[in-house]
Amino acid sequence: MNLQHISWTTDGRLRYLDQTHLPQQELYREADTVDAVIEAVQALRVRGAPLIGIAAAMGLTGAAARLAEEELTRDWLRRAVDRLAATRPTAVNLSWAMARMREACDRALREGGGKEQLVSGLRAEAQRIWDEDAAMCRAIGEAGLPLIEERATVMTHCNAGALATGGIGTALAPVYVAHESNRQVAVISTETRPLRQGARLTAWELTRAGVPVTSIVDGAAAAVMAQGRVNLVITGADRIAANGDVANKIGTYGLAVLAWAHGIPFYVAAPYSTFDLSTATGSGIPIEQRGLEEIDTARGASALNPAFDVTPSQYVTALITDRGVIEPPYTETVPRIIRGERITGD
């Protein structure tokens, strides 16, 4: 999978693929201010929980680099980090990445030196965040590979592939690793309302990678499962609570219940940075509300447009992570594995 959807420009700014124009057009943009990065994330030009953390870190670096030395103050850096961290509240990867950039700022300021040293420190940390995410994606793919049998068909929701991360994806990582291993695998991608990330983005990148993919409207998922066309479901996540409850793109909860009703394994793939051990259950996860203009409705009618829903852990067969596959009971296994402990069957 070779997709350069984010990169550094030669002068250290963020360059990104504007995903709102896919699949019709591959349009690249550059961002060199905090406002430009915030707009790109809020407009879903850059999207996907891991990727927005990476892009925000890179964008902060580029914005800092273009300031005059006297403008690059501790107060400016703190405000910039706080504004970026608040851009999308549900995805914990963003606040995780910004916490790391805040530490990098403080470290550089403690060590003294001028603008060049500060920007160099920010760029190094942003690059580490990106490199670590790419490695985590690969590890997720390897961990999930045994779950995909020869000629399996995987259903997925929204887009949790390369376009959503700094590597080969989360939910699609096991698919890509299976494809690389010459294992025959196919994907059914739900359209994903209201912005159709599944039909526009997942189908685009899988087709580009040579993986067979079939798009369906969201309402067809139950019928397709009932016809025996689905072997397993893998989705991504924007935040996973300590008990294994999963916040992901709206419609994920419904797929999980449908999979449970049809006896189909339902897996969630995510790096350790997506886990929020400070949130005990899914009820504590903030759910972003999108603009009503994204929903086609009659004049005068009201609309409700939550960007995410929460899937209770009881419907999750297992969590596929860069630290291995986590199985129930999640209240015990999630905190221990994410903190780096090993579970030995005690």
C-alpha positions in Angstrom: 0.0 0.0 0.0 1.8 3.2 -1.2 -0.4 6.2 -0.5 1.2 9.6 0.2 -1.8 11.3 1.7 0.3 13.3 4.2 3.8 14.6 3.9 6.2 17.4 4.7 6.8 20.1 2.2 10.4 21.1 1.5 10.0 24.1 3.8 8.4 22.0 6.6 4.7 22.6 6.2 1.9 20.0 6.2 0.8 18.7 2.8 -2.3 16.5 2.7 -4.7 14.8 0.4 -8.1 16.6 0.6 -10.4 13.6 1.2 -13.6 15.6 0.6 -12.8 15.5 -3.2 -12.3 11.7 -3.3 -13.0 9.6 -5.3 -13.5 12.0 -8.2 -10.2 14.0 -7.7 -6.9 13.7 -5.9 -6.4 17.2 -4.7 -3.5 18.1 -2.4 -3.4 21.1 -0.1 -0.9 22.7 2.2 -1.5 24.1 5.7 0.9 26.6 7.4 -1.3 28.1 10.1 -3.2 26.6 13.1 -6.5 28.0 11.7 -5.8 26.1 8.4 -5.2 22.8 10.2 -8.3 23.2 12.3 -10.4 23.9 9.2 -9.0 20.9 7.5 -9.8 18.6 10.4 -13.3 20.1 11.1 -14.2 19.9 7.4 -13.0 16.3 7.2 -10.4 17.1 4.6 -8.1 15.2 6.9 -10.0 12.6 9.0 -9.5 9.3 10.8 -8.6 9.3 14.5 -4.9 8.4 14.2 -4.4 10.7 11.1 -5.8 13.8 12.7 -3.4 13.5 15.6 -0.5 13.2 13.2 -1.7 16.0 11.0 -2.2 18.3 13.9 1.3 17.6 15.2 2.8 18.3 11.7 0.6 21.4 11.2 1.6 22.8 14.6 5.3 22.4 13.6 4.7 24.1 10.2 2.7 27.0 11.8 5.5 27.5 14.4 8.1 27.6 11.7 6.5 30.5 9.8 6.3 32.8 12.9 8.9 35.4 13.7 11.1 34.4 16.7 9.5 37.0 18.9 6.1 35.6 18.1 6.9 32.0 19.0 6.2 32.3 22.7 5.2 29.8 25.4 1.7 31.3 25.5 1.3 31.0 21.7 2.4 27.4 21.8 0.0 26.5 24.6 -3.0 28.2 22.9 -2.2 26.5 19.6 -1.9 23.1 21.2 -5.2 23.6 23.2 -7.1 24.8 20.2 -5.9 21.8 18.1 -6.7 19.3 20.8 -10.3 20.6 21.1 -11.0 20.4 17.3 -12.7 17.1 17.4 -13.7 15.8 20.9 -14.4 12.2 20.4 -11.2 10.9 18.9 -8.7 10.5 21.8 -5.7 10.1 19.4 -5.8 13.9 18.8 -5.5 14.8 22.5 -2.9 12.1 22.9 -0.8 13.5 20.1 -1.2 17.1 21.4 -0.2 16.1 24.9 3.1 14.8 23.4 3.6 18.0 21.4 3.0 20.0 24.6 5.7 18.0 26.3 8.0 18.6 23.3 7.4 22.3 23.6 8.1 22.4 27.3 11.2 20.3 26.9 12.6 22.6 24.1 11.8 25.7 26.1 13.5 24.3 29.2 16.6 23.5 27.2 16.8 27.1 25.9 17.9 27.9 22.4 16.1 29.8 19.8 13.4 29.3 17.2 15.4 26.8 15.1 15.9 24.5 18.1 12.3 24.7 19.1 10.9 24.0 15.6 13.4 21.1 15.2 12.2 19.6 18.5 8.6 19.9 17.4 9.3 18.3 14.0 11.2 15.4 15.5 8.2 14.7 17.9 5.7 15.0 15.1 7.7 12.6 13.0 8.0 10.1 15.9 4.2 10.2 16.3 3.8 9.4 12.6 6.4 6.7 12.5 5.0 5.0 15.6 1.5 5.0 14.1 2.8 3.4 10.9 4.5 0.7 13.0 1.3 0.2 15.1 -0.8 -0.2 12.0 1.5 -2.9 10.7 1.4 -4.7 14.1 -2.4 -4.5 14.1 -2.4 -6.1 10.7 -0.1 -9.0 11.8 -2.2 -9.5 15.0 -5.4 -9.7 13.0 -4.2 -11.9 10.2 -5.0 -15.2 11.9 -8.6 -14.1 12.1 -9.0 -13.9 8.3 -9.3 -17.3 6.7 -8.7 -18.0 3.0 -11.5 -16.6 0.9 -13.0 -14.7 3.8 -15.2 -11.7 3.2 -14.8 -8.9 5.7 -17.5 -6.2 6.3 -16.3 -2.8 7.4 -17.8 0.5 8.2 -16.7 4.1 7.4 -13.0 4.3 6.6 -10.3 2.9 8.9 -7.7 2.2 6.3 -4.6 4.0 5.1 -6.5 7.2 4.6 -7.4 7.3 8.3 -3.9 6.7 9.6 -0.2 7.1 9.1 0.3 3.6 7.9 -1.8 0.8 6.4 -4.8 1.4 8.6 -6.5 -0.2 11.6 -9.6 -2.1 10.5 -8.2 -2.6 7.0 -4.6 -3.5 8.2 -5.4 -7.3 8.6 -7.0 -7.2 5.1 -3.9 -5.6 3.6 -1.6 -8.0 5.3 -3.7 -10.9 4.1 -3.6 -9.5 0.6 0.2 -9.2 0.8 0.3 -12.8 1.9 -1.6 -13.8 -1.3 -4.6 -14.9 0.8 -7.8 -14.4 -1.1 -9.9 -11.9 0.8 -12.7 -9.6 -0.1 -14.4 -6.6 1.6 -18.0 -5.4 1.8 -17.9 -1.7 2.6 -21.0 0.0 4.0 -21.8 3.3 2.5 -21.6 5.1 5.9 -24.0 8.0 6.1 -24.2 10.9 6.1 -20.8 11.6 4.3 -20.4 8.2 2.6 -16.8 7.6 3.8 -17.2 3.9 3.1 -18.4 4.3 -0.4 -16.1 7.2 -1.3 -12.9 6.4 0.7 -12.7 2.7 1.6 -13.9 1.6 -1.8 -11.4 4.0 -3.4 -8.3 2.9 -1.5 -9.1 -0.9 -1.6 -9.7 -0.7 -5.4 -6.4 1.2 -5.7 -4.7 -1.5 -3.7 -6.2 -4.4 -5.8 -8.4 -5.7 -3.0 -11.9 -6.8 -4.2 -14.5 -4.6 -2.6 -18.3 -4.3 -2.8 -20.1 -1.2 -1.6 -23.6 -1.5 0.0 -26.0 1.1 1.5 -26.1 1.0 5.3 -29.6 -0.4 5.3 -28.5 -3.5 3.4 -26.1 -4.8 6.0 -28.7 -7.1 7.8 -29.9 -8.6 4.5 -26.3 -9.3 3.3 -25.4 -10.9 6.7 -28.6 -13.0 6.5 -27.5 -14.3 3.1 -24.3 -15.7 4.5 -22.1 -13.3 2.6 -20.1 -12.0 5.6 -17.5 -14.0 7.6 -16.5 -11.3 10.0 -16.8 -7.6 10.7 -13.9 -5.4 11.5 -14.3 -1.7 12.3 -11.9 1.0 13.6 -12.5 3.1 16.7 -12.1 6.7 17.8 -12.0 6.0 21.5 -12.2 2.8 23.6 -13.1 3.0 27.2 -11.4 1.0 30.0 -14.3 -1.6 29.9 -14.0 -2.1 26.2 -16.9 0.1 25.1 -16.1 1.5 21.6 -16.9 4.9 20.1 -16.8 4.8 16.4 -18.5 6.3 13.3 -22.3 6.4 13.7 -23.8 3.1 12.6 -21.1 0.9 14.1 -23.4 0.0 17.1 -26.1 -1.2 14.7 -23.6 -3.4 12.8 -22.4 -4.9 16.1 -25.9 -5.9 17.1 -26.6 -7.3 13.6 -23.4 -9.3 13.7 -24.3 -10.7 17.2 -27.8 -11.6 15.9 -26.3 -13.5 13.0 -23.5 -15.2 14.9 -20.8 -13.3 13.0 -17.6 -12.2 14.9 -17.4 -8.5 15.4 -13.9 -7.1 15.9 -12.6 -3.6 16.6 -9.0 -2.7 15.5 -7.2 0.2 17.1 -3.7 1.2 18.3 -3.0 1.6 22.0 -3.3 5.4 21.6 -7.0 5.0 21.0 -7.6 3.5 24.4 -8.7 5.9 27.1 -8.2 4.2 30.5 -9.3 7.4 32.3 -12.9 6.8 30.9 -14.5 3.9 32.7 -17.3 3.2 30.2 -18.6 4.4 26.9 -21.2 6.7 28.7 -18.3 9.0 29.5 -17.2 9.5 25.9 -18.1 12.9 24.4 -20.0 12.5 21.1 -19.4 15.1 18.5 -22.6 16.6 16.8 -22.2 17.5 13.2 -24.0 20.2 11.3 -27.5 19.6 10.2 -26.7 20.7 6.6 -25.0 17.3 6.2 -28.4 15.6 6.3 -30.9 16.0 3.4 -34.3 16.8 5.0 -37.5 18.7 4.2 -37.6 22.4 4.9 -38.8 23.0 8.5 -38.0 19.4 9.7 -35.6 19.0 12.5 -32.6 16.6 12.3 -30.1 14.9 14.6 -26.6 14.3 13.3 -24.3 12.6 15.8 -20.9 11.7 14.3 -20.3 8.7 16.5 -22.1 6.1 18.5 -20.9 3.8 21.3 -20.9 0.0 21.0 -21.2 -1.8 24.3 -18.3 -4.2 24.9 -20.7 -7.2 25.2 -21.1 -7.1 21.3 -17.3 -6.9 20.7 -15.8 -10.4 20.0 -12.2 -9.1 20.5 -10.1 -6.0 20.1 -7.2 -6.2 17.6 -4.4 -3.9 18.8 -0.7 -3.3 18.1 -0.1 -5.2 21.5 -2.0 -8.2 20.4 -5.7 -9.4 20.4 -7.5 -8.5 23.6 -10.4 -10.8 24.6 -13.0 -10.5 27.3 -13.4 -9.8 30.2 -12.4 -6.4 29.0 -12.6 -4.7 32.4 -9.6 -6.9 33.3 -7.8 -7.4 30.1 -7.9 -3.9 28.5 -6.2 -2.0 31.4 -3.6 -4.7 31.9 -2.6 -5.1 28.2 -2.7 -1.4 27.4 -0.4 -0.7 30.4 2.0 -3.2 29.0 1.3 -6.2 31.3 1.2 -9.7 30.1 -1.8 -12.0 30.7 -0.7 -15.5 31.3 -4.0 -17.2 32.0 -3.9 -16.7 35.8 
